[in-house]
Amino acid sequence: MMVDDIARVYFTEEELKEKVKELGRELSREYAGKHPIFVSVLKGSFVFMADLMREVDIYCDVDFMTVSSYGSGTTTTGAVKIIKDLSYNIEGRHLIIIEDILDSGVTLSYLKNYLNMRDPASIKICTLLDKPARRKADIMADYVGFICPDEFIVGYGLDYDEKYRNLPYIGVLKPEVYTK
């Protein structure tokens, strides 16, 4: 069973729910009357995005992008590839990029610059997890759920080789799982 691959739970289901509510309230206050577009960076942020949207009580649109710099490994390749682009015209709109984890920052830095060329009113980043120990690009999130350890974590949308996304908590993956 996949739970046997988890060394320990780092953020419980209850901690995640409370943090998502807090972020939802903050975003609702800041974007009241602005009708922002929430942009989920797939696949990792889909669980966080779904829960966050239920905690936001303002008019907003939702769009999705698929961007990759990892492949099937545990570290970024450094080459960013846009697999699925936005459906909306974002000119003059407020964007909130929703991410599961801000790790190296390579992907989000590229994505923010890429989207900025389309003249949105603003772009802010909301990440559930921030892992500053791994940062390679000069980028910071505007909204952060938790600072996380420099360990390989999975669950609540985060994966290793497309597995573990469905765990309701975030846990540290046993090293023997990804060093095989």
For each residue, the residues with C-beta under 8 A, 3 or more apart:
1: 4
2: 5 6 163 164 167
3: 6 167
4: 1
5: 2 164 173 174 177
6: 2 3 9 154 155 167 171 172 173 174
7: 171 172 173 174 175
8: 171 172
9: 6 12 169 170 171
10: 148 149 151 153 169 170 171 172
11: 15 16 19 146 148 156 169 170
12: 9 15 16 169
13: 16 17 168 169
14: 17 18
15: 11 12 18 19 146
16: 11 12 13 19 20 51 128 145 156 168 169 170
17: 13 14 20 21 51
18: 14 15 21 22
19: 11 15 16 22 23 128 145 146
20: 16 17 23 24 48 51 52 55 128 145
21: 17 18 24 25 55
22: 18 19 25 26
23: 19 20 26 27 52 55 126 143 145
24: 20 21 27 28 52 54 55 56 57
25: 21 22 28 29 55
26: 22 23 29 30 143
27: 23 24 30 31 52 56 58 96 126 143
28: 24 25 31 32 55 56 57 58
29: 25 26 32
30: 26 27
31: 27 28 34 35 36 58 60 94 96
32: 28 29 58
33: 58
34: 31 58 94
35: 31 58 59 60 61 93 94
36: 31 58 60 61 93 94 95 96
37: 60 61 62 63 88 90 93 94 95 96
38: 49 52 53 56 60 61 62 63 96 98
39: 63 64 65 86 95 96 97 98 115
40: 45 46 49 62 63 64 65 98
41: 44 45 65 66 67 97 98 99 100 107 108 111
42: 45 46 64 65 66 67 84
43: 46 66 157 159 165
44: 41 99 100 101 157 158 159 165
45: 40 41 42 48 49 98 99 100 128 157
46: 40 42 43 49 50 157
47: 50 51 100 156 157 165
48: 20 45 51 52 98 100 128 156 157
49: 38 40 45 46 52 53 62 98
50: 46 47 53 54
51: 16 17 20 47 48 54 55
52: 20 23 24 27 38 48 49 55 56 98 126
53: 38 49 50 56 60 62
54: 24 50 51
55: 20 21 23 24 25 28 51 52
56: 24 27 28 38 52 53 60
57: 24 28
58: 27 28 31 32 33 34 35 36
59: 35
60: 31 35 36 37 38 53 56
61: 35 36 37 38 88
62: 37 38 40 49 53
63: 37 38 39 40 86 87 88
64: 39 40 42 84 86 87
65: 39 40 41 42 82 84 85 86 111
66: 41 42 43 82 83 84
67: 41 42 80 81 82 83 107 110 111
68: 71 80 81 83 107
69: 76 77 78 79 80 81 104 106 107 110
70: 73 74 75 76 77
71: 68 77
72: 161 162
73: 70 77
74: 70 152 160 178
75: 70 104
76: 69 70 103 104 106 107 136
77: 69 70 71 73
78: 69 106 136
79: 69
80: 67 68 69 106 107 110 111
81: 67 68 69
82: 65 66 67 85 114
83: 66 67 68
84: 42 64 65 66
85: 65 82
86: 39 63 64 65 90 115
87: 63 64
88: 37 61 63 93
89: 93 118
90: 37 86 93 95 115 118 119 120
91: 118 119 120
92: 119 120 121
93: 35 36 37 88 89 90 120 121
94: 31 34 35 36 37 120 121 122 124
95: 36 37 39 90 115 120 122 123 124
96: 27 31 36 37 38 39 123 124 125 126
97: 39 41 108 111 112 115 123 124 125 126
98: 38 39 40 41 45 48 49 52 126 127
99: 41 44 45 102 108 125 126 127 128 141
100: 41 44 45 47 48 127 128 129 156 157 158
101: 44 127 128 129 130 131 148 153 158
102: 99 105 108 125 127 129 130 131 135 139 140 141 144
103: 76 131 134 135
104: 69 75 76 107 134 135 136 137
105: 102 108 109 135 136 137 138 139
106: 69 76 78 80 109 110 136 137
107: 41 67 68 69 76 80 104 110 111
108: 41 97 99 102 105 111 112 125 137 139
109: 105 106 112 113 137 138 139
110: 67 69 80 106 107 113 114 137
111: 41 65 67 80 97 107 108 114 115
112: 97 108 109 115 116 123 125 139
113: 109 110 116 117
114: 82 110 111 117
115: 39 86 90 95 97 111 112 118 120 123
116: 112 113 119 120 123
117: 113 114
118: 89 90 91 115
119: 90 91 92 116
120: 90 91 92 93 94 95 115 116 123
121: 92 93 94
122: 94 95
123: 95 96 97 112 115 116 120
124: 94 95 96 97 142 143
125: 96 97 99 102 108 112 139 140 141 142 143
126: 23 27 52 96 97 98 99 141 142 143
127: 98 99 100 101 102 130 141 143 144 145
128: 16 19 20 45 48 99 100 101 145 146 156
129: 100 101 102 144 145 146 147 148 153 158 170
130: 101 102 127 141 144 145 146 147 148
131: 101 102 103 134 135 147 148 149 150
132: 135 147
133: 149 150
134: 103 104 131 150
135: 102 103 104 105 131 132 139
136: 76 78 104 105 106
137: 104 105 106 108 109 110
138: 105 109
139: 102 105 108 109 112 125 135
140: 102 125
141: 99 102 125 126 127 130 144
142: 124 125 126
143: 23 26 27 124 125 126 127
144: 102 127 129 130 141 147
145: 16 19 20 23 127 128 129 130
146: 11 15 19 128 129 130
147: 129 130 131 132 144
148: 10 11 101 129 130 131 151 153 170
149: 10 131 133 153 172
150: 131 133 134
151: 10 148 172 173
152: 74 160 172 173 175 178
153: 10 101 129 148 149 158 170 171 172 173
154: 6 158 159 160 163 164 165 167 170 171 173
155: 6 158 164 165 166 167 168 169 170 171
156: 11 16 47 48 100 128 165 167 168 169 170
157: 43 44 45 46 47 48 100 165
158: 44 100 101 129 153 154 155 164 165 170
159: 43 44 154 162 163 164 165
160: 74 152 154 163 164 173 177 178
161: 72 178
162: 72 159 165
163: 2 154 159 160
164: 2 5 154 155 158 159 160 167 173
165: 43 44 47 154 155 156 157 158 159 162
166: 155
167: 2 3 6 154 155 156 164 170 171
168: 13 16 155 156
169: 9 10 11 12 13 16 155 156
170: 9 10 11 16 129 148 153 154 155 156 158 167
171: 6 7 8 9 10 153 154 155 167
172: 6 7 8 10 149 151 152 153
173: 5 6 7 151 152 153 154 160 164 177 178
174: 5 6 7 177
175: 7 152 178 179
176: 179 180
177: 5 160 173 174 180
178: 74 152 160 161 173 175
179: 175 176
180: 176 177
